[in-house]
Amino acid sequence: MRAVVSAAVLLGVALFNPVHGKDRVPVSQLPPGVYQLDRGHASLTWKVDHLGLSDYTARFATFDAQLTLTPDDLTKSKVEVTVDPASVRTDYPYADQKDFDKKLAIGEEWFNAGKFPQIRFDSTRVEMTGDDTFRLYGDLTLLGVTKPVALQARLNGAYRSKPFSDVPALGFSATGSIRRSEWGLDAYLPGIGDEVDLLVEVEFQRDE
């Protein structure tokens, strides 16, 4: 009986915590081409100072991205991101009293999604800063204004055959900050801070 239980435990570990170390590879060994965002394993979070008391944190629930990977020279790779500003989520605790997410989404002093239904980021340059770190430069279009931004990023790993999906994949984390007033988003300054911190977690899978 004990042997049966042990076998069942090992089987469960194998199924739900697969070890595919042999499939992990340097990004340079991935096939080139277009990689699509794995939306189930991606997040786009931002935070901004609130009255000097806390960093108010929110996210966009709906966004997409495409990576054109050049593995033998990562500096030639490109990333395109589109964000639905109407998908802003704050987890406001009094939704029965006020639809705060909707106010941020469609308010003319905020994301004004009715007039500007998309936020875009188009990379313009990749600069390697280490073996697995890089700086991602690009143009951010928000509220009809396009300005350059730079993100600090770290490659987290890559698979020649990702567990469960069996396709080439990679993931990275990125952080950066922007001054929202530069895009005309200046409501309630300076009580609500001008500098907005961005936190990005993404996984990409290759088109097959």
Backbone as a chain_set.jsonl record, in Angstrom:
{"seq": "MRAVVSAAVLLGVALFNPVHGKDRVPVSQLPPGVYQLDRGHASLTWKVDHLGLSDYTARFATFDAQLTLTPDDLTKSKVEVTVDPASVRTDYPYADQKDFDKKLAIGEEWFNAGKFPQIRFDSTRVEMTGDDTFRLYGDLTLLGVTKPVALQARLNGAYRSKPFSDVPALGFSATGSIRRSEWGLDAYLPGIGDEVDLLVEVEFQRDE", "coords": {"N": [[0.833, -1.203, 0.0], [1.906, 1.207, 0.807], [3.818, 1.538, -1.161], [2.222, 1.93, -3.382], [0.973, 4.358, -2.747], [3.222, 6.038, -2.705], [4.005, 5.876, -5.357], [1.834, 7.093, -6.567], [2.069, 9.688, -5.561], [4.499, 10.463, -6.715], [3.748, 10.381, -9.389], [1.876, 12.436, -9.434], [3.495, 14.648, -8.852], [5.057, 14.633, -11.146], [3.154, 15.201, -13.092], [2.061, 17.709, -12.395], [4.171, 19.312, -11.701], [6.232, 19.437, -13.766], [9.495, 18.386, -14.744], [11.57, 19.753, -16.894], [14.199, 20.262, -17.518], [16.038, 19.575, -19.463], [14.992, 20.665, -21.715], [15.27, 23.351, -21.479], [16.906, 26.157, -22.751], [19.508, 28.42, -23.89], [18.436, 31.648, -25.003], [19.506, 32.211, -27.455], [19.443, 29.836, -28.805], [16.9, 29.4, -29.641], [14.388, 29.041, -32.225], [14.181, 31.457, -34.87], [11.74, 34.061, -35.534], [8.202, 34.916, -35.369], [6.742, 35.464, -32.265], [3.994, 34.98, -30.168], [2.115, 36.6, -27.563], [1.622, 34.857, -24.552], [-1.201, 34.989, -23.107], [-2.236, 34.017, -20.782], [-0.189, 34.01, -19.012], [0.842, 36.555, -18.347], [1.232, 39.956, -17.335], [0.357, 43.381, -16.778], [1.141, 45.925, -14.921], [0.748, 48.936, -13.027], [1.875, 51.667, -10.978], [1.382, 54.492, -8.818], [2.245, 57.378, -6.949], [0.275, 58.213, -4.13], [-0.788, 60.887, -2.568], [1.53, 60.942, -1.11], [1.399, 58.89, 0.664], [1.057, 56.233, -0.083], [1.798, 53.844, -2.705], [-0.338, 53.754, -5.196], [-1.783, 51.036, -6.766], [-2.548, 49.496, -9.86], [-3.879, 47.813, -12.796], [-3.836, 46.737, -16.262], [-6.173, 44.732, -17.745], [-6.553, 43.693, -20.262], [-4.505, 43.156, -22.853], [-2.214, 42.848, -25.599], [0.571, 41.363, -27.328], [3.384, 41.126, -29.519], [6.292, 39.47, -30.433], [9.063, 39.735, -32.437], [11.533, 37.681, -32.948], [15.036, 37.631, -33.111], [17.248, 35.475, -32.644], [20.057, 35.096, -32.867], [21.057, 37.597, -32.763], [20.022, 39.571, -30.576], [19.597, 42.262, -30.443], [18.363, 43.006, -32.742], [15.792, 42.261, -32.499], [12.225, 42.787, -32.15], [9.438, 44.341, -30.479], [5.959, 44.617, -30.21], [3.23, 46.16, -28.697], [-0.141, 46.279, -27.683], [-2.679, 47.897, -25.851], [-5.741, 47.815, -24.121], [-7.281, 50.526, -22.902], [-9.708, 50.664, -21.631], [-9.807, 48.481, -20.075], [-8.791, 48.877, -17.569], [-8.095, 48.014, -14.226], [-8.726, 48.317, -10.833], [-9.493, 47.16, -8.485], [-11.222, 48.479, -6.783], [-12.814, 48.961, -3.721], [-15.471, 49.701, -3.233], [-17.49, 49.196, -5.174], [-20.23, 49.1, -5.416], [-21.026, 51.608, -4.87], [-19.67, 53.329, -6.545], [-18.491, 53.201, -9.864], [-15.472, 52.968, -10.189], [-13.429, 52.028, -11.843], [-14.541, 52.35, -14.386], [-14.755, 55.113, -14.439], [-12.038, 55.887, -14.526], [-11.384, 54.699, -16.939], [-12.997, 55.863, -19.028], [-13.145, 58.557, -18.447], [-12.574, 61.904, -19.399], [-10.437, 63.277, -18.328], [-8.785, 61.28, -17.656], [-8.051, 58.138, -18.939], [-9.667, 58.289, -21.166], [-10.971, 56.492, -22.983], [-13.007, 56.321, -24.872], [-12.402, 58.153, -26.873], [-9.737, 57.62, -27.345], [-9.035, 54.636, -27.979], [-6.946, 52.845, -27.725], [-3.771, 52.011, -26.391], [-0.379, 52.104, -27.278], [2.774, 50.444, -27.672], [5.743, 50.496, -29.369], [8.654, 48.977, -30.093], [11.903, 50.369, -30.644], [14.557, 49.943, -30.406], [16.929, 47.604, -29.111], [19.066, 47.143, -26.47], [21.654, 45.31, -25.269], [22.574, 44.728, -21.949], [23.822, 42.953, -20.369], [24.437, 39.402, -19.886], [21.867, 38.325, -19.656], [20.271, 40.523, -19.46], [18.699, 43.535, -20.596], [18.064, 46.664, -22.27], [15.102, 48.06, -23.301], [14.057, 50.068, -25.761], [11.54, 52.296, -26.955], [8.557, 53.612, -28.589], [5.919, 55.113, -26.957], [2.516, 55.41, -27.269], [-0.031, 57.298, -26.106], [-3.121, 58.648, -25.292], [-3.163, 59.893, -27.752], [-0.676, 60.986, -28.001], [2.716, 60.551, -28.767], [5.677, 59.413, -27.417], [9.155, 58.788, -26.593], [10.23, 55.981, -24.623], [12.006, 54.03, -22.144], [12.71, 50.762, -21.056], [13.854, 48.686, -18.439], [14.991, 45.411, -18.626], [14.827, 41.84, -18.043], [15.814, 38.701, -19.145], [14.147, 35.782, -18.414], [14.196, 33.111, -19.007], [14.159, 30.319, -21.347], [12.556, 27.935, -23.478], [13.013, 25.203, -25.594], [10.991, 23.467, -26.105], [8.213, 24.158, -24.637], [6.793, 23.185, -21.526], [3.66, 21.534, -21.535], [2.582, 23.092, -23.709], [4.352, 22.571, -25.721], [5.886, 24.096, -27.549], [8.353, 26.402, -28.854], [9.451, 28.844, -26.501], [9.752, 31.828, -24.501], [10.456, 34.037, -21.736], [10.223, 37.258, -20.148], [10.92, 39.877, -17.762], [10.075, 43.267, -17.126], [10.722, 46.659, -16.231], [9.974, 50.106, -15.691], [9.587, 53.703, -15.914], [7.399, 56.489, -16.353], [6.618, 59.952, -16.946], [3.536, 61.015, -16.453], [2.375, 63.439, -17.11], [3.634, 64.273, -19.417], [2.283, 63.104, -21.436], [-0.039, 64.429, -21.37], [-1.65, 63.617, -19.337], [-2.568, 64.81, -16.674], [-4.207, 65.088, -14.462], [-5.093, 65.978, -11.158], [-2.504, 66.486, -10.239], [-0.218, 67.886, -7.84], [-0.963, 65.964, -6.048], [-1.693, 63.332, -6.712], [0.875, 61.47, -7.919], [3.28, 62.401, -10.481], [5.105, 60.678, -11.662], [4.9, 57.493, -12.982], [5.201, 54.144, -12.292], [6.025, 51.244, -14.126], [5.339, 47.801, -14.429], [6.1, 44.845, -15.891], [5.292, 41.577, -16.881], [5.91, 38.916, -18.955], [5.271, 36.15, -21.157], [6.196, 34.541, -24.131], [5.177, 32.678, -26.992], [6.125, 30.727, -29.784], [4.784, 31.144, -33.062], [3.283, 28.447, -34.699]], "CA": [[0.0, 0.0, 0.0], [2.788, 2.357, 0.887], [4.456, 1.691, -2.464], [1.217, 2.484, -4.285], [0.83, 5.771, -2.404], [4.441, 6.733, -3.146], [3.957, 5.97, -6.824], [0.825, 8.095, -6.903], [2.646, 11.0, -5.254], [5.499, 10.769, -7.747], [3.035, 10.667, -10.618], [1.293, 13.769, -9.29], [4.583, 15.616, -8.992], [5.457, 14.66, -12.551], [2.112, 15.811, -13.895], [1.774, 19.098, -12.07], [5.429, 20.04, -11.561], [7.122, 18.732, -14.685], [10.898, 18.793, -14.81], [11.972, 19.723, -18.296], [15.467, 20.97, -17.572], [16.734, 19.291, -20.717], [14.414, 21.479, -22.774], [15.637, 24.757, -21.292], [18.042, 26.49, -23.597], [19.741, 29.855, -24.038], [17.562, 32.257, -26.004], [20.198, 32.169, -28.742], [19.178, 28.557, -29.456], [15.51, 29.321, -30.074], [14.2, 29.361, -33.647], [13.752, 32.835, -35.113], [10.392, 34.221, -36.052], [7.208, 35.673, -34.623], [6.252, 34.845, -31.031], [2.802, 35.655, -29.672], [1.981, 36.667, -26.121], [0.831, 33.868, -23.814], [-1.977, 35.896, -22.268], [-2.487, 33.412, -19.48], [0.988, 34.167, -18.165], [1.342, 37.906, -18.6], [0.56, 40.999, -16.557], [0.806, 44.757, -16.997], [0.766, 46.61, -13.691], [1.35, 50.251, -12.841], [1.63, 52.258, -9.668], [1.621, 55.923, -8.776], [2.189, 57.908, -5.591], [-1.009, 58.765, -3.712], [-0.69, 61.814, -1.436], [2.737, 60.657, -0.332], [1.075, 57.899, 1.685], [1.194, 54.882, -0.622], [1.845, 53.72, -4.156], [-1.595, 53.17, -5.635], [-1.442, 50.029, -7.775], [-3.631, 49.041, -10.722], [-3.39, 47.015, -13.926], [-4.667, 46.604, -17.453], [-6.511, 43.318, -17.85], [-6.569, 43.265, -21.661], [-3.442, 43.671, -23.721], [-1.63, 41.841, -26.469], [1.934, 41.709, -27.732], [4.031, 40.262, -30.498], [7.75, 39.562, -30.425], [9.781, 39.209, -33.594], [12.792, 37.299, -32.312], [16.248, 37.333, -33.881], [18.01, 34.903, -31.532], [21.505, 35.217, -32.994], [21.388, 38.996, -32.493], [18.806, 40.037, -29.905], [19.411, 43.706, -30.643], [17.532, 43.195, -33.927], [14.435, 41.808, -32.189], [11.247, 43.868, -32.016], [8.244, 44.055, -29.688], [4.808, 45.494, -30.419], [2.256, 45.939, -27.629], [-1.37, 47.068, -27.705], [-3.369, 47.838, -24.562], [-7.091, 48.368, -24.091], [-7.369, 51.345, -21.688], [-10.986, 50.422, -20.958], [-9.662, 47.292, -19.23], [-8.108, 49.215, -16.323], [-8.663, 47.357, -13.054], [-8.155, 48.863, -9.597], [-10.035, 46.45, -7.319], [-11.867, 49.472, -5.912], [-13.623, 48.141, -2.795], [-16.85, 50.169, -3.06], [-18.054, 49.194, -6.524], [-21.674, 49.307, -5.356], [-21.245, 53.039, -4.723], [-19.084, 54.052, -7.677], [-17.722, 52.389, -10.81], [-14.227, 53.724, -10.274], [-12.691, 51.586, -13.027], [-15.141, 52.997, -15.56], [-14.386, 56.532, -14.391], [-10.671, 55.996, -15.028], [-11.319, 54.242, -18.33], [-13.618, 56.741, -20.024], [-13.068, 59.957, -18.058], [-11.742, 62.698, -20.309], [-9.218, 63.679, -17.631], [-7.982, 60.078, -17.415], [-7.624, 57.426, -20.144], [-10.495, 58.77, -22.271], [-10.959, 55.368, -23.918], [-13.943, 56.541, -25.957], [-11.715, 58.889, -27.929], [-8.434, 56.985, -27.587], [-9.339, 53.262, -27.569], [-5.777, 51.965, -27.698], [-2.43, 52.449, -25.998], [0.578, 51.302, -28.043], [4.221, 50.533, -27.493], [6.471, 49.912, -30.492], [10.078, 49.074, -29.785], [12.758, 50.961, -31.667], [15.947, 49.491, -30.233], [17.254, 46.733, -27.976], [20.469, 47.274, -26.063], [22.032, 44.308, -24.269], [23.341, 45.286, -20.841], [24.413, 41.813, -19.682], [24.128, 38.141, -20.561], [20.421, 38.108, -19.68], [19.574, 41.786, -19.201], [18.713, 44.424, -21.743], [17.253, 47.871, -22.213], [14.174, 48.067, -24.425], [13.631, 51.416, -26.117], [10.407, 52.288, -27.855], [7.633, 54.748, -28.614], [4.663, 54.881, -26.267], [1.436, 56.276, -27.719], [-1.069, 57.376, -25.085], [-3.947, 59.848, -25.465], [-2.821, 60.52, -29.017], [0.672, 61.555, -27.929], [3.761, 59.531, -28.872], [6.965, 59.835, -26.867], [10.046, 57.643, -26.341], [10.414, 55.473, -23.264], [12.985, 52.952, -22.042], [12.414, 49.794, -20.014], [14.923, 47.778, -18.03], [14.396, 44.087, -18.737], [15.64, 40.66, -17.729], [15.368, 37.431, -19.706], [13.976, 34.829, -17.326], [14.487, 31.761, -19.458], [13.599, 29.928, -22.63], [12.366, 26.512, -23.703], [12.866, 24.75, -26.98], [9.653, 22.883, -26.109], [7.645, 24.57, -23.362], [5.876, 22.209, -20.931], [2.216, 21.591, -21.794], [2.24, 23.601, -25.042], [5.298, 21.932, -26.642], [6.36, 25.014, -28.582], [9.42, 27.277, -28.356], [8.903, 29.928, -25.68], [10.657, 32.564, -23.63], [9.779, 35.018, -20.903], [11.061, 38.286, -19.539], [10.321, 40.867, -16.877], [10.547, 44.609, -17.464], [10.264, 47.758, -15.391], [10.313, 51.428, -16.193], [8.74, 54.758, -15.377], [7.104, 57.605, -17.237], [5.945, 61.099, -16.339], [2.248, 61.015, -17.14], [2.049, 64.778, -17.615], [4.21, 64.425, -20.754], [1.267, 62.619, -22.37], [-1.248, 65.193, -21.113], [-2.419, 62.983, -18.27], [-2.083, 65.606, -15.548], [-5.259, 65.275, -13.456], [-4.821, 65.897, -9.715], [-1.115, 66.74, -9.847], [0.77, 66.844, -7.55], [-1.448, 65.03, -5.026], [-1.387, 62.048, -7.34], [2.197, 61.726, -8.472], [3.498, 62.49, -11.921], [5.866, 59.51, -12.108], [4.165, 56.234, -12.951], [6.078, 52.984, -12.446], [5.459, 50.171, -14.931], [5.858, 46.475, -14.13], [5.637, 43.985, -16.971], [5.682, 40.17, -16.877], [5.395, 38.342, -20.202], [5.775, 34.933, -21.792], [5.887, 34.486, -25.562], [5.257, 31.377, -27.638], [6.334, 30.88, -31.236], [3.752, 30.707, -33.988], [3.617, 27.156, -35.328]], "C": [[0.864, 1.247, 0.0], [3.458, 2.624, -0.456], [3.491, 2.314, -3.468], [1.043, 3.973, -4.044], [2.029, 6.571, -2.892], [4.442, 6.92, -4.659], [2.964, 7.032, -7.259], [1.344, 9.495, -6.661], [3.645, 11.404, -6.324], [4.834, 11.104, -9.071], [2.422, 12.057, -10.584], [2.333, 14.849, -9.442], [4.986, 15.757, -10.45], [4.431, 15.387, -13.412], [1.978, 17.306, -13.657], [3.026, 19.941, -11.841], [6.467, 19.399, -12.471], [8.532, 19.292, -14.657], [11.352, 18.638, -16.25], [13.286, 20.474, -18.459], [16.193, 20.776, -18.887], [16.214, 20.145, -21.868], [14.733, 22.965, -22.623], [16.917, 25.04, -22.059], [18.311, 27.985, -23.505], [18.824, 30.405, -25.13], [18.192, 32.173, -27.39], [19.935, 30.877, -29.503], [17.713, 28.38, -29.861], [15.406, 29.578, -31.574], [13.753, 30.799, -33.811], [12.303, 32.874, -35.566], [9.501, 35.009, -35.123], [6.71, 34.854, -33.434], [5.075, 35.68, -30.522], [2.752, 35.61, -28.146], [1.142, 35.507, -25.6], [0.04, 34.656, -22.774], [-2.27, 35.34, -20.887], [-1.337, 33.563, -18.507], [1.648, 35.516, -18.435], [0.566, 38.896, -17.742], [1.196, 42.349, -16.845], [0.262, 45.597, -15.848], [1.425, 47.974, -13.641], [1.021, 50.78, -11.449], [2.059, 53.709, -9.663], [1.451, 56.402, -7.333], [0.825, 58.531, -5.3], [-0.826, 59.56, -2.429], [0.537, 61.586, -0.562], [2.529, 59.596, 0.73], [1.277, 56.466, 1.202], [1.4, 54.956, -2.119], [0.571, 53.007, -4.58], [-1.313, 52.269, -6.83], [-2.671, 49.579, -8.545], [-3.02, 48.28, -11.9], [-4.323, 47.169, -15.119], [-4.906, 45.111, -17.671], [-6.427, 42.795, -19.278], [-5.458, 43.945, -22.437], [-2.881, 42.516, -24.527], [-0.242, 42.307, -26.882], [2.448, 40.688, -28.727], [5.523, 40.535, -30.485], [8.292, 38.956, -31.706], [11.207, 38.955, -33.131], [13.879, 37.001, -33.338], [17.262, 36.78, -32.885], [19.529, 35.047, -31.646], [21.985, 36.649, -32.83], [20.15, 39.658, -31.895], [18.557, 41.52, -30.118], [18.551, 44.002, -31.87], [16.088, 42.738, -33.702], [13.523, 43.009, -31.981], [10.041, 43.398, -31.21], [7.17, 45.085, -30.023], [3.754, 45.139, -29.377], [1.041, 46.835, -27.858], [-2.124, 46.839, -26.41], [-4.757, 48.459, -24.713], [-7.241, 49.192, -22.811], [-8.674, 51.155, -20.933], [-10.917, 49.222, -20.026], [-8.949, 47.594, -17.917], [-8.859, 48.596, -15.139], [-7.938, 47.853, -11.798], [-8.533, 48.069, -8.361], [-10.607, 47.429, -6.298], [-12.889, 48.766, -5.018], [-15.083, 48.555, -2.667], [-17.552, 50.275, -4.418], [-19.558, 49.417, -6.52], [-22.016, 50.789, -5.225], [-20.734, 53.828, -5.938], [-18.302, 53.086, -8.552], [-16.423, 53.131, -11.105], [-13.415, 53.327, -11.504], [-13.226, 52.265, -14.285], [-14.785, 54.466, -15.604], [-12.977, 56.738, -14.937], [-10.608, 55.679, -16.518], [-11.833, 55.292, -19.307], [-13.564, 58.224, -19.672], [-12.129, 60.743, -18.953], [-10.446, 63.153, -19.653], [-8.303, 62.494, -17.345], [-7.646, 59.401, -18.749], [-8.499, 57.709, -21.36], [-10.606, 57.725, -23.391], [-11.95, 55.527, -25.057], [-13.297, 57.236, -27.139], [-10.397, 58.233, -28.323], [-8.519, 55.524, -27.124], [-8.14, 52.332, -27.48], [-4.54, 52.702, -27.199], [-1.455, 51.535, -26.735], [1.999, 51.507, -27.539], [4.862, 49.806, -28.659], [7.963, 50.087, -30.232], [10.844, 49.644, -30.97], [14.196, 50.461, -31.585], [16.059, 48.597, -29.01], [18.737, 46.864, -27.704], [20.77, 46.241, -24.982], [22.909, 44.957, -23.209], [24.02, 44.204, -20.008], [24.036, 40.555, -20.433], [22.621, 37.913, -20.672], [19.636, 39.362, -19.314], [19.689, 42.686, -20.425], [17.85, 45.645, -21.459], [16.413, 47.928, -23.487], [13.673, 49.489, -24.647], [12.436, 51.329, -27.058], [9.581, 53.552, -27.759], [6.325, 54.339, -27.946], [3.643, 55.905, -26.751], [0.281, 56.177, -26.737], [-1.807, 58.694, -25.25], [-3.558, 60.628, -26.724], [-1.451, 61.151, -29.071], [1.69, 60.417, -27.953], [5.087, 60.1, -28.385], [7.818, 58.607, -26.586], [10.093, 57.267, -24.865], [11.473, 54.377, -23.306], [12.625, 52.068, -20.856], [13.657, 48.976, -19.708], [14.334, 46.379, -17.99], [15.397, 42.979, -18.416], [15.018, 39.43, -18.382], [15.298, 36.41, -18.576], [14.301, 33.403, -17.727], [13.818, 31.472, -20.779], [13.507, 28.408, -22.689], [12.331, 26.246, -25.209], [11.48, 24.126, -27.155], [9.045, 23.135, -24.733], [6.705, 23.492, -22.819], [4.422, 22.557, -21.222], [1.859, 22.104, -23.192], [3.165, 23.053, -26.122], [5.7, 22.815, -27.814], [7.51, 25.835, -27.999], [8.821, 28.472, -27.615], [10.02, 30.6, -24.888], [9.844, 33.551, -22.809], [10.741, 36.048, -20.385], [10.226, 39.205, -18.661], [10.897, 42.228, -17.236], [9.953, 45.633, -16.505], [10.677, 49.075, -16.034], [9.42, 52.456, -15.546], [8.549, 55.841, -16.429], [6.542, 58.754, -16.412], [4.641, 61.312, -17.1], [1.892, 62.375, -17.725], [2.597, 64.996, -19.02], [3.25, 63.922, -21.832], [-0.065, 63.351, -22.159], [-2.131, 64.619, -20.029], [-2.006, 63.636, -16.946], [-3.136, 65.859, -14.473], [-4.723, 65.063, -12.043], [-3.333, 65.915, -9.364], [-1.097, 67.885, -8.832], [0.298, 65.836, -6.499], [-1.308, 63.591, -5.463], [-0.141, 62.257, -8.168], [2.248, 61.765, -9.989], [4.188, 61.232, -12.439], [5.047, 58.236, -11.908], [5.146, 55.1, -13.214], [5.336, 51.875, -13.184], [6.136, 48.856, -14.566], [5.241, 45.483, -15.111], [6.176, 42.568, -16.777], [5.073, 39.521, -18.11], [6.066, 37.011, -20.53], [5.31, 34.954, -23.243], [6.061, 33.072, -26.072], [5.331, 31.565, -29.142], [5.126, 30.396, -32.022], [4.199, 29.389, -34.625], [2.735, 26.914, -36.542]], "O": [[0.591, 2.214, -0.711], [3.647, 3.775, -0.849], [3.89, 3.126, -4.303], [0.972, 4.762, -4.986], [1.867, 7.664, -3.434], [4.825, 7.971, -5.173], [3.216, 7.782, -8.203], [1.094, 10.398, -7.459], [3.645, 12.544, -6.787], [5.285, 11.992, -9.794], [2.442, 12.776, -11.583], [2.084, 15.864, -10.093], [5.228, 16.863, -10.933], [4.79, 16.101, -14.347], [1.803, 18.079, -14.599], [2.939, 21.168, -11.794], [7.473, 18.875, -11.993], [8.74, 20.502, -14.56], [11.496, 17.525, -16.755], [13.467, 21.228, -19.415], [16.874, 21.677, -19.374], [16.901, 20.331, -22.873], [14.492, 23.748, -23.542], [17.875, 24.268, -22.02], [17.436, 28.744, -23.087], [18.482, 29.693, -26.074], [17.48, 32.075, -28.39], [20.17, 30.812, -30.71], [17.332, 27.324, -30.367], [16.256, 30.266, -32.139], [13.016, 31.313, -32.969], [11.72, 31.854, -35.932], [9.972, 35.684, -34.207], [6.31, 33.7, -33.583], [5.143, 36.908, -30.453], [3.284, 34.692, -27.523], [0.077, 35.21, -26.142], [0.547, 34.954, -21.693], [-2.519, 36.088, -19.941], [-1.48, 33.281, -17.318], [2.845, 35.601, -18.713], [-0.615, 38.695, -17.459], [2.393, 42.454, -17.115], [-0.922, 45.933, -15.809], [2.532, 48.154, -14.149], [0.028, 50.393, -10.833], [2.966, 54.113, -10.392], [0.612, 55.888, -6.593], [0.287, 59.281, -6.115], [-0.721, 58.991, -1.342], [0.565, 61.999, 0.598], [3.378, 59.413, 1.602], [1.628, 55.587, 1.989], [1.202, 56.005, -2.731], [0.415, 51.807, -4.353], [-0.676, 52.691, -7.795], [-3.717, 49.311, -7.954], [-1.803, 48.123, -11.989], [-5.444, 47.664, -14.997], [-3.962, 44.328, -17.769], [-6.251, 41.595, -19.492], [-5.476, 45.158, -22.647], [-3.057, 41.35, -24.174], [0.081, 43.492, -26.796], [2.001, 39.542, -28.762], [5.959, 41.685, -30.522], [8.012, 37.8, -32.023], [11.988, 39.887, -32.945], [13.684, 36.241, -34.286], [18.058, 37.541, -32.336], [20.217, 35.112, -30.627], [23.19, 36.895, -32.765], [19.333, 40.233, -32.614], [17.425, 41.985, -29.987], [18.062, 45.121, -32.027], [15.261, 42.818, -34.61], [13.986, 44.108, -31.675], [9.669, 42.225, -31.248], [7.45, 46.281, -30.107], [3.422, 43.969, -29.191], [1.184, 48.013, -28.188], [-2.201, 45.71, -25.924], [-4.919, 49.498, -25.354], [-7.322, 48.613, -21.728], [-8.753, 51.445, -19.739], [-11.854, 48.966, -19.271], [-8.539, 46.669, -17.216], [-10.087, 48.649, -15.065], [-6.71, 47.815, -11.713], [-7.957, 48.278, -7.294], [-10.485, 47.222, -5.091], [-13.747, 48.043, -5.524], [-15.867, 47.834, -2.05], [-18.127, 51.309, -4.757], [-20.113, 49.876, -7.519], [-23.161, 51.185, -5.444], [-21.298, 54.859, -6.304], [-17.544, 52.255, -8.053], [-16.289, 53.82, -12.117], [-12.786, 54.175, -12.137], [-12.456, 52.7, -15.142], [-14.54, 55.016, -16.678], [-12.743, 57.658, -15.72], [-9.866, 56.317, -17.266], [-11.176, 55.581, -20.307], [-13.899, 59.066, -20.505], [-11.015, 60.301, -19.235], [-9.456, 63.392, -20.344], [-7.188, 62.667, -16.855], [-7.02, 60.022, -19.607], [-8.104, 57.395, -22.483], [-10.373, 58.015, -24.565], [-11.762, 54.928, -26.116], [-13.618, 56.934, -28.289], [-9.989, 58.281, -29.484], [-8.121, 55.207, -26.003], [-8.301, 51.147, -27.189], [-4.303, 53.86, -27.542], [-1.675, 50.327, -26.81], [2.37, 52.577, -27.055], [4.563, 48.639, -28.912], [8.466, 51.209, -30.162], [10.488, 49.433, -32.129], [14.954, 50.54, -32.552], [15.378, 48.802, -28.005], [19.562, 46.713, -28.605], [20.196, 46.298, -23.895], [23.871, 45.654, -23.53], [24.719, 44.512, -19.043], [23.397, 40.616, -21.483], [22.149, 37.369, -21.67], [18.477, 39.28, -18.907], [20.652, 42.606, -21.187], [17.028, 45.658, -20.543], [16.937, 47.855, -24.599], [12.952, 50.041, -23.816], [12.334, 50.402, -27.86], [9.863, 54.443, -26.958], [5.705, 53.344, -28.323], [3.868, 57.112, -26.66], [-0.311, 55.113, -26.557], [-1.178, 59.749, -25.338], [-3.616, 61.858, -26.753], [-1.091, 61.781, -30.066], [1.536, 59.43, -27.234], [5.557, 61.128, -28.872], [7.292, 57.516, -26.368], [10.006, 58.122, -23.983], [11.798, 53.858, -24.374], [12.278, 52.563, -19.783], [14.417, 48.618, -20.608], [13.283, 46.172, -17.382], [16.613, 43.151, -18.503], [13.834, 39.151, -18.192], [16.279, 36.199, -17.864], [14.643, 32.578, -16.88], [13.018, 32.264, -21.275], [14.273, 27.694, -22.042], [11.701, 26.973, -25.976], [10.87, 24.239, -28.218], [9.33, 22.412, -23.779], [5.903, 22.941, -23.573], [4.015, 23.717, -21.16], [0.918, 21.597, -23.803], [2.816, 23.064, -27.302], [5.839, 22.337, -28.94], [7.629, 25.95, -26.779], [7.816, 29.04, -28.042], [11.077, 30.019, -24.643], [8.699, 33.862, -23.136], [11.926, 35.771, -20.199], [9.006, 39.296, -18.797], [12.066, 42.335, -17.605], [8.825, 45.486, -16.033], [11.619, 49.129, -16.824], [8.581, 52.115, -14.712], [9.413, 56.076, -17.274], [6.048, 58.546, -15.304], [4.649, 61.738, -18.255], [1.182, 62.453, -18.727], [2.069, 65.833, -19.753], [3.389, 64.274, -23.004], [-1.093, 62.945, -22.7], [-3.25, 65.09, -19.827], [-1.199, 63.087, -16.196], [-2.969, 66.76, -13.652], [-4.001, 64.104, -11.769], [-2.941, 65.417, -8.31], [-1.914, 68.797, -8.96], [1.058, 64.954, -6.099], [-0.866, 62.733, -4.699], [-0.108, 63.133, -9.032], [1.377, 61.234, -10.678], [3.885, 60.769, -13.539], [4.571, 57.948, -10.81], [5.838, 55.091, -14.231], [4.169, 51.6, -12.904], [7.356, 48.8, -14.412], [4.024, 45.305, -15.154], [7.369, 42.379, -16.537], [3.858, 39.565, -18.298], [7.237, 36.779, -20.231], [4.178, 35.335, -23.543], [6.966, 32.351, -25.651], [4.683, 32.449, -29.703], [4.522, 29.375, -31.695], [5.351, 29.244, -35.035], [2.863, 25.884, -37.203]]}, "num_chains": 1, "name": "protein.A"}
